[in-house]
Structures are given as C-alpha cells and as structure tokens.
Amino acid sequence: MFVNNLMLLKEKLTTVTRKTTIGKALEIMEQNKFLSVPVVEGSKFYGSISKEKIYTYYYEKSIDKNCLLTDFIVENVMRTNVPVINPMQQVEEAAHFLETRSVSFVAVVDSNGDFVGIVTHHAIFHQFTELFGADKGRRLAVIAFDIQGQISKLAKIITENKGDIISFVVIDPKSLTEVKEIIIRLKTLNFDGIVAKVKAAGFKVE
C-alpha cells in the first residue's frame, strides 16, 4: 500500500509557522490534545514542535517561563530532522521511520517539494489491524515448517471445509527451528472441524 492511501491530508491538519510563539504553540496543542504539530509555511514543511521539545528546552536552558512563552518562537525550539517520505512510497517505509526515529509523525512531501500531509502511529496501527482482520471472523494461529507449499496446503484445507479466508499473515517467530507462524482470519460455521482437519494434516495449532 502507498503512503497516500492512509496519510492525513495537509488541509485537515492543525499547523504552526516558524514565527508562532511558544505560548501559542502550546495553547494549540492543549486545545487539540496534540503532543506535537507540524511547522508549515505555505506549501513548505520545516519540522515539528512538540510539548516534549518545549519542556526539554525549558529545563535545559533554565529560561524564565513567561519569557519562554512570549519571547521565544517555534523556530528557536522546533525539531528539524523529522523524516520525510514521498506519497508514492510504501507504507512499510513510513512505519520504519516511526519505529526508529522517535517521532509522532512522518511528513509527506511530494516530488515538487510540497508538503501534502503526515503519517501517524494511529494510521499505521489501523492499517495493521486491517491487515490482520482483527475485528473480523475467527482467528486461527498455525505453526508450520518453513517449506514450500505449506500455505497452499492450509488454504485448501480451510476452503474444502467451508471456511472463508479473510486474511493470511505469515510471521517469523525468530525461533531456532525452521518454522513460521501463520495467522489466519476466517469466517466459518465449522471452525472446530477446520481446526481438527488442520491438526490432522500435521500442523500445530496455537
């Protein structure tokens, strides 16, 4: 899936500029219950300002509170190394940035250099839920040897026993043996029968 399928569009975002006072930026975050907001001017993305960044700056610099809120601007405190991604890149790349770069969002910038939106942790988790079909059907977790044909064998057992497969996800459990965990979501009135058939075929059911 491409980033542009799950990003929050710029037009729906609350943003600040580099010249916004720290007091105003905090007010905006408090009113909207945000931890951070993008710093944007026109079509250009410059970074993010967050409560964490403001509080860290306040304690590190030992600045008078009123002075910080009124005399300092976002440009003085903001984070500029927010990862940027193109709307046509894969969602997995955005997820990697969110996992490794300690950011609230990844900025989405098109090929013209224009800011078009953000990808958040919430969007990734929602997509993860959709991928697993976590709110649909019954869950069947199977441990299978990592050999060719296991997935097709499982799929055949399920469909031949009146199971409608919603999703199929293969996970590497990082074990010492050559096995995979296969998470299946399915709709069926014959769940117990399918489990029995899967076990009889030599699979381990979790």
LINQUI-V911661 format. One record per residue. N is the residue number from 0. PHI is phi in whole degrees, -180 to 180 (NA if undefined). OMEGA is omega in whole degrees, 0 to 359 (999 if undefined). D_LAST is the distance of its C-alpha to the last C-alpha in Angstrom with 2 decimals. Layout:
n = {N/N}
phi = {PHI/PHI}
omega = {OMEGA/OMEGA}
d_last = {D_LAST/D_LAST}
//
This chain:
n = {0/1/2/3/4/5/6/7/8/9/10/11/12/13/14/15/16/17/18/19/20/21/22/23/24/25/26/27/28/29/30/31/32/33/34/35/36/37/38/39/40/41/42/43/44/45/46/47/48/49/50/51/52/53/54/55/56/57/58/59/60/61/62/63/64/65/66/67/68/69/70/71/72/73/74/75/76/77/78/79/80/81/82/83/84/85/86/87/88/89/90/91/92/93/94/95/96/97/98/99/100/101/102/103/104/105/106/107/108/109/110/111/112/113/114/115/116/117/118/119/120/121/122/123/124/125/126/127/128/129/130/131/132/133/134/135/136/137/138/139/140/141/142/143/144/145/146/147/148/149/150/151/152/153/154/155/156/157/158/159/160/161/162/163/164/165/166/167/168/169/170/171/172/173/174/175/176/177/178/179/180/181/182/183/184/185/186/187/188/189/190/191/192/193/194/195/196/197/198/199/200/201/202/203/204/205}
phi = {NA/-85/-56/-67/-82/-133/-74/-85/-70/-51/-63/-100/-97/-97/-130/-130/-104/-66/-95/-64/-70/-62/-59/-68/-61/-64/-60/-62/-66/-65/-63/-100/57/-97/-92/-156/-138/-71/-102/-137/-133/64/-103/-106/-98/-116/153/-141/-123/-133/-60/-58/-64/-65/-65/-62/-61/-61/-75/-69/-92/51/-90/-60/-59/-63/-65/-61/-70/-104/-98/-99/-116/-53/-56/-73/-121/-64/-92/-105/-98/-69/-63/-122/-138/-85/-59/-98/-83/-76/-58/-58/-69/-64/-61/-63/-61/-64/-75/-105/-110/52/-126/-81/-156/-109/-78/-109/-126/-79/-67/-91/86/-91/-73/-122/163/-139/-115/-109/-59/-59/-63/-66/-64/-64/-65/-61/-63/-64/-60/-83/59/-62/-105/-133/62/-107/-101/-127/-108/-124/-99/-132/-67/-81/-130/-61/95/-66/-67/-64/-65/-63/-60/-65/-60/-66/-69/-72/-114/64/-109/-105/-76/-92/-152/-134/-127/-105/-121/-90/-75/59/-91/-76/-96/-83/-129/-128/-100/-112/-101/-118/-109/-144/-103/-168/-100/-123/-60/-62/-65/-64/-58/-62/-67/-64/-65/-65/-83/100/-88/-95/-101/-77}
omega = {180/180/184/178/182/180/171/184/180/184/181/184/169/183/173/176/179/183/176/179/178/179/180/179/178/179/179/180/179/182/184/182/177/172/179/176/177/174/188/173/184/180/185/178/183/180/179/174/184/176/180/181/180/181/178/179/181/182/180/183/181/181/174/186/181/178/180/185/186/186/180/180/183/181/181/192/192/175/184/183/176/181/183/182/178/181/182/173/184/180/181/180/176/179/179/178/181/181/191/188/177/179/178/181/172/180/178/183/184/185/176/181/181/177/183/179/179/171/184/175/181/181/179/179/178/179/177/178/178/181/181/183/190/181/183/171/179/181/176/181/185/173/183/175/184/179/183/173/183/182/179/178/178/181/180/179/183/183/179/180/172/175/178/184/177/180/180/180/180/183/174/183/179/180/180/180/182/180/175/172/181/180/182/170/182/173/181/171/184/186/181/178/178/179/180/180/179/178/181/179/176/179/173/180/181/999}
d_last = {29.31/32.65/33.52/36.14/33.58/32.24/35.05/37.20/40.68/43.60/45.50/42.96/42.84/44.91/46.54/49.33/51.92/52.92/55.96/54.16/54.88/52.14/53.02/52.53/49.24/47.91/49.27/47.45/44.13/44.70/45.70/42.67/40.16/39.52/38.71/40.48/42.47/43.57/47.12/48.72/52.28/53.00/50.57/49.90/46.98/47.96/45.01/43.52/44.72/42.39/42.89/41.43/43.94/46.81/46.07/45.66/48.94/50.66/49.82/50.40/53.75/54.91/56.36/57.97/55.59/58.13/59.17/55.61/55.08/58.40/59.65/56.53/54.88/51.44/52.71/53.32/49.77/47.38/44.69/45.71/42.90/40.40/38.46/39.65/37.98/39.37/38.27/37.45/35.08/31.33/29.28/27.27/30.56/31.17/27.72/28.55/31.87/30.40/27.97/30.63/33.95/33.62/35.04/34.62/35.09/35.92/39.28/39.61/42.93/44.13/46.10/49.33/48.24/47.97/45.42/43.42/40.54/37.59/33.82/32.16/28.87/28.46/28.91/26.28/23.69/24.66/24.21/20.77/19.85/21.49/19.71/16.23/17.80/16.47/19.04/18.68/16.85/13.30/10.19/7.67/5.31/5.86/7.09/10.68/13.95/16.37/18.85/20.88/19.99/16.18/16.16/19.06/17.57/14.49/17.01/19.27/16.90/16.14/19.83/21.19/19.35/20.77/18.15/19.69/17.78/18.59/17.02/15.26/14.53/13.90/13.30/14.54/12.66/16.03/14.97/17.64/16.19/16.61/13.12/11.95/9.01/9.86/9.70/11.48/13.60/15.41/18.12/18.28/19.65/17.68/14.04/13.38/15.44/13.62/10.21/12.46/14.20/11.36/10.37/14.12/14.62/12.92/9.64/6.47/3.79/0.00}
//
